[in-house]
């Protein structure tokens, strides 16, 4: 189960950004509609605008291409407006199916934490490696503001999506476990147990690559892992937010599936 609401909110923001780009381009394109006829196997175009018909020539003419572009972008923007309304309607009506959220919405009689709410997700026993006590990073606890399906508090919505992706794949993970790497101690975002090969792999996610200082530190960190023998996509997975702070959940799912093989 993905965090559907979070994913759709991101999609809605991207949709609105694309609408702005379309609308800006439309303002710079000429008015009018095209008609086409064939002569000697070639297409020739007329423009219709405010009751007038103007011959433009073949498709290589600049105004023909501009009018084609306008029509396509106009209908693109119309579809985006339609989809925007659908997404807004869905978000307004959406009810979080996470069992923890359901429990919180019920009365005091249902607030016991003794029951295993996540048995519906086929979780293993609480003695699993991912649930055993471990030394977790204590840095910046005020930034741990997002809750995963497993119940961990993490630092970003992208990390929620990553954690939930591992969770629904029944992959045991630990978040920000203090780990010695080379001569230094790190707290990788995720350490994941791969049962098929009985191996623990790591997953680092970088979310603010538009920040020059953050980006320099991220590149140094990646180089440090590789220098100390961690092979990308074999021993460690590196993922990134885009410049708008979003992550493609479907692409992430494919990456994680391959990473766990």
FIDOFI-216385 format. One line per field, with one value per residue (C-alpha): residue in one letter; x, y, z. Coordinates in Angstrom, 2 decimals. Example, Ala and Ser with C-alpha at 12.3 -4.5 7.8 and 13.67 -1.06 7.14 Angstrom:
// residues 2
aa	[A:S]
xx	[12.30:13.67]
yy	[-4.50:-1.06]
zz	[7.80:7.14]
// end
This chain:
// residues 261
aa	[X:X:X:X:X:X:X:X:X:X:X:X:X:X:X:X:X:X:X:X:X:X:X:X:X:X:X:X:X:X:X:X:X:X:X:X:X:X:X:X:X:X:X:X:X:X:X:X:X:X:X:X:X:X:X:X:X:X:X:X:X:X:X:X:X:X:X:X:X:X:X:X:X:X:X:X:X:X:X:X:X:X:X:X:X:X:X:X:X:X:X:X:X:X:X:X:X:X:X:X:X:X:X:X:X:X:X:X:X:X:X:X:X:X:X:X:X:X:X:X:X:X:X:X:X:X:X:X:X:X:X:X:X:X:X:X:X:X:X:X:X:X:X:X:X:X:X:X:X:X:X:X:X:X:X:X:X:X:X:X:X:X:X:X:X:X:X:X:X:X:X:X:X:X:X:X:X:X:X:X:X:X:X:X:X:X:X:X:X:X:X:X:X:X:X:X:X:X:X:X:X:X:X:X:X:X:X:X:X:X:X:X:X:X:X:X:X:X:X:X:X:X:X:X:X:X:X:X:X:X:X:X:X:X:X:X:X:X:X:X:X:X:X:X:X:X:X:X:X:X:X:X:X:X:X:X:X:X:X:X:X]
xx	[0.00:1.58:0.93:-1.64:-2.55:1.07:1.74:-1.33:-0.51:2.90:1.33:-1.10:1.75:3.57:0.34:-0.15:3.44:2.93:-0.32:1.53:4.14:1.42:-0.52:2.62:3.48:-0.09:0.07:3.02:1.42:-0.77:-4.57:-6.39:-7.26:-5.82:-7.34:-5.37:-5.69:-3.50:-1.99:0.41:0.78:1.76:-0.16:-0.96:-2.55:-5.02:-5.58:-9.07:-9.21:-12.20:-14.01:-10.99:-9.13:-5.41:-3.22:-0.05:1.73:3.19:3.98:7.49:6.10:6.74:3.14:1.80:4.02:3.08:-0.66:-0.18:1.66:-1.06:-3.85:-1.97:-1.03:-4.58:-6.06:-3.22:-4.13:-7.81:-7.02:-4.83:-7.67:-9.96:-7.41:-6.71:-10.37:-10.45:-7.40:-8.84:-12.13:-10.24:-8.08:-11.15:-12.93:-9.86:-9.80:-6.46:-6.64:-3.56:-4.74:-3.00:-4.98:-8.20:-7.54:-6.88:-10.26:-12.13:-13.11:-10.99:-12.12:-10.04:-6.78:-4.87:-1.43:-1.24:-2.87:-0.74:-2.51:-0.12:-0.83:-3.00:0.25:1.70:4.43:6.66:6.96:8.29:11.49:12.57:15.93:14.26:12.45:15.29:16.86:19.68:21.74:19.87:21.05:19.89:20.72:18.05:15.09:12.90:13.10:11.47:7.99:6.68:5.29:5.71:3.40:5.84:5.54:8.98:9.33:11.42:12.57:10.78:7.81:10.19:11.60:8.04:7.52:10.83:10.09:6.57:7.88:10.19:7.41:4.86:7.53:7.98:11.58:13.06:14.84:16.41:16.28:19.43:21.34:24.80:27.22:31.00:32.13:35.86:37.24:34.02:30.57:27.52:23.78:22.57:18.94:18.06:19.78:17.84:18.07:17.96:16.93:17.64:21.38:21.38:23.00:22.42:22.42:22.17:20.00:20.85:18.32:19.32:16.55:17.91:20.17:19.26:21.25:24.95:26.32:24.00:24.93:28.67:28.21:26.08:28.73:31.42:29.31:28.69:32.40:33.25:30.92:32.36:35.95:35.22:34.01:30.26:29.11:26.19:23.03:24.78:25.66:24.07:21.24:21.38:18.12:17.30:14.43:13.97:14.59:10.98:11.47:9.46:10.19:8.75:7.17:6.78:10.41:11.47:9.49:11.28:14.69:14.01:12.67:15.89:18.02:16.47:17.09]
yy	[0.00:3.29:6.60:7.40:10.84:11.97:10.62:12.38:15.68:15.58:14.71:17.60:20.06:18.78:19.01:22.63:23.49:21.95:23.89:27.15:26.24:25.39:28.58:30.70:29.17:29.55:33.30:33.54:31.53:32.92:32.61:30.56:27.06:24.96:23.01:20.76:19.51:17.32:18.11:15.81:13.73:16.70:18.48:22.18:24.31:27.17:29.22:30.19:33.22:35.48:34.49:34.84:32.12:32.57:30.20:29.32:26.67:23.32:22.03:23.48:27.01:28.54:29.70:26.24:24.70:27.39:26.80:23.03:23.60:25.92:23.42:20.59:22.71:24.08:20.58:19.50:22.34:21.39:17.80:19.01:21.16:18.13:15.93:18.63:18.66:14.86:14.83:17.58:15.66:12.48:14.20:15.76:12.39:10.22:8.28:6.99:3.13:2.80:0.70:3.12:6.00:4.00:3.19:6.85:7.76:5.36:5.65:4.99:1.35:0.63:2.38:-0.62:-1.06:-4.75:-5.93:-6.42:-4.11:-4.88:-8.60:-7.63:-6.76:-10.22:-8.86:-11.37:-11.59:-8.66:-10.62:-10.04:-8.39:-5.14:-4.88:-5.80:-2.97:-1.16:1.99:4.65:8.16:10.75:13.78:16.40:14.58:17.62:16.76:13.35:14.50:11.85:8.46:5.29:2.27:0.38:3.13:4.73:8.49:9.71:13.06:13.47:12.34:10.70:8.59:7.60:6.34:4.44:2.88:1.91:0.37:-1.92:-2.60:-3.82:-6.01:-7.64:-6.44:-5.90:-2.59:-0.36:3.41:5.47:2.74:3.92:1.94:1.92:2.40:2.58:4.83:6.79:6.26:6.88:6.57:5.34:6.16:2.47:-0.85:-3.66:-7.40:-9.45:-12.96:-14.71:-14.07:-13.38:-10.01:-6.52:-3.77:-0.01:2.67:6.38:8.92:12.49:15.02:18.56:18.37:21.95:23.13:23.45:22.65:19.64:18.47:18.68:16.66:14.09:13.64:13.26:10.66:8.66:8.69:7.60:4.60:3.54:4.04:1.73:-1.08:-0.46:-1.16:1.00:-1.04:-4.13:-3.20:0.23:2.02:5.78:7.59:11.27:13.72:15.79:19.55:20.11:17.79:14.92:11.24:8.90:6.10:3.74:4.13:3.71:0.47:-0.95:0.09:-1.50:-4.70:-5.09:-4.09:-6.88:-9.59]
zz	[0.00:-1.09:0.58:-2.10:-0.78:-0.64:-4.14:-5.56:-3.86:-5.53:-8.87:-8.47:-7.86:-10.96:-12.94:-11.95:-12.85:-16.29:-16.71:-16.05:-18.67:-21.24:-20.53:-20.82:-24.20:-25.44:-24.84:-27.25:-30.07:-32.91:-32.94:-35.55:-36.72:-39.51:-42.35:-44.67:-48.23:-50.40:-53.76:-55.57:-52.42:-50.21:-47.45:-47.72:-45.02:-44.67:-41.56:-40.41:-38.12:-37.40:-40.61:-42.87:-44.74:-45.34:-47.34:-45.41:-47.48:-46.45:-42.96:-43.06:-42.80:-39.37:-38.80:-39.66:-37.01:-34.48:-35.05:-34.73:-31.48:-30.21:-30.86:-29.17:-26.14:-25.87:-25.61:-23.32:-20.95:-21.13:-20.16:-17.33:-15.98:-16.16:-14.36:-11.78:-10.79:-10.57:-8.31:-6.10:-5.79:-4.91:-2.28:-0.70:-0.44:0.33:3.60:4.89:5.02:7.24:10.24:12.63:11.16:11.38:15.04:15.86:14.35:16.65:20.31:23.40:23.50:20.39:21.28:22.68:21.12:22.09:18.87:15.73:13.30:10.51:10.30:7.32:5.55:6.35:8.57:10.31:14.07:16.05:16.67:13.07:12.39:11.36:14.69:17.01:19.04:17.28:17.73:15.82:15.00:17.51:15.37:14.68:16.27:15.56:11.85:12.33:11.40:8.98:10.03:7.96:7.75:9.97:12.56:12.15:12.21:9.26:7.89:4.57:2.53:0.06:2.89:3.81:0.26:0.36:3.76:2.72:-0.51:1.48:3.98:1.44:-0.11:3.33:3.37:6.82:7.20:9.81:9.59:10.28:12.13:13.24:11.08:10.79:7.20:6.62:9.33:9.86:11.32:9.16:9.66:6.25:5.60:5.28:5.90:4.27:4.89:1.67:2.85:-0.46:-0.11:3.64:3.05:4.39:1.80:2.20:0.66:0.75:-0.46:-1.32:-1.26:-1.66:-4.68:-5.64:-2.58:-3.59:-0.13:0.29:-3.22:-2.50:0.69:-1.16:-3.85:-1.21:0.60:-2.57:-3.40:0.15:-0.06:-3.42:-2.23:0.68:-1.55:-1.78:-5.32:-6.53:-7.19:-5.77:-2.18:-1.95:-3.72:-4.28:-5.04:-5.47:-5.36:-8.49:-8.33:-7.19:-4.22:-5.71:-6.22:-8.86:-6.80:-9.76:-10.85:-7.22:-6.96:-9.99:-8.61:-5.22:-6.82:-8.82:-5.82:-3.72:-6.32]
// end
